[in-house]
Amino acid sequence: MILHKGEILFRQGDDGKYLYRVHSGLFKVTRLHENGNIILFNVFYAGEVVPHHSLISPKETHGTATALVRSEVEPILAADWYRSLEEDPKKALEIALLLQEKVRFMQQRIDHLTAGTPGERLSLLQHWMSSYTYGQPLTDLLTQEEIGQLIGLRRETVNRLLRASKEE
């Protein structure tokens, strides 16, 4: 299944009939809160099976996954996935490795959030994203607000940093 930039893989509240193996591409995951705020809270990429919170047991989706670049995913019927968990003991190790990789990704993201200066945080995010975005500028993929959410900065600070980098 091919998704192009802006297409939705799953929506917040979907029943979780499918899991998805990401073969290529990059997705942002946003969550709409009751107060109307939309928060970008995750990014997933090639090699992952998502949603992560449904790898062992079913649960409705926690957010909306939107393709940031052309992406290829393999839909997996959740019922088949859970049945294979019961039948194949090696599947548990596969899931453990998937979750370990995500924990390592999150550790890296935390390191990026705790980098010394706001400029360093932005640079680290740009460098990381460039390995998945086929050379597209970060600002073509995410809004300044979303960039700020990923690196713990206000949109205004992101705007100032981006303007300063263009002037250099």
Rosetta blueprint (number, residue, H / E / L):
1 M L
2 I E
3 L E
4 H L
5 K L
6 G L
7 E L
8 I E
9 L E
10 F E
11 R L
12 Q L
13 G L
14 D L
15 D L
16 G L
17 K L
18 Y E
19 L E
20 Y E
21 R E
22 V E
23 H E
24 S E
25 G L
26 L E
27 F E
28 K E
29 V E
30 T E
31 R E
32 L E
33 H L
34 E L
35 N L
36 G L
37 N L
38 I E
39 I E
40 L E
41 F E
42 N E
43 V E
44 F E
45 Y E
46 A L
47 G L
48 E L
49 V E
50 V E
51 P L
52 H H
53 H H
54 S H
55 L L
56 I L
57 S L
58 P L
59 K L
60 E L
61 T L
62 H L
63 G L
64 T E
65 A E
66 T E
67 A E
68 L L
69 V L
70 R L
71 S E
72 E E
73 V E
74 E E
75 P E
76 I E
77 L E
78 A H
79 A H
80 D H
81 W H
82 Y H
83 R H
84 S H
85 L H
86 E H
87 E H
88 D L
89 P L
90 K H
91 K H
92 A H
93 L H
94 E H
95 I H
96 A H
97 L H
98 L H
99 L H
100 Q H
101 E H
102 K H
103 V H
104 R H
105 F H
106 M H
107 Q H
108 Q H
109 R H
110 I H
111 D H
112 H H
113 L H
114 T L
115 A L
116 G L
117 T L
118 P H
119 G H
120 E H
121 R H
122 L H
123 S H
124 L H
125 L H
126 Q H
127 H H
128 W H
129 M H
130 S H
131 S L
132 Y L
133 T L
134 Y L
135 G L
136 Q L
137 P L
138 L H
139 T H
140 D H
141 L H
142 L L
143 T L
144 Q H
145 E H
146 E H
147 I H
148 G H
149 Q H
150 L H
151 I H
152 G L
153 L L
154 R L
155 R H
156 E H
157 T H
158 V H
159 N H
160 R H
161 L H
162 L H
163 R H
164 A H
165 S H
166 K H
167 E H
168 E L
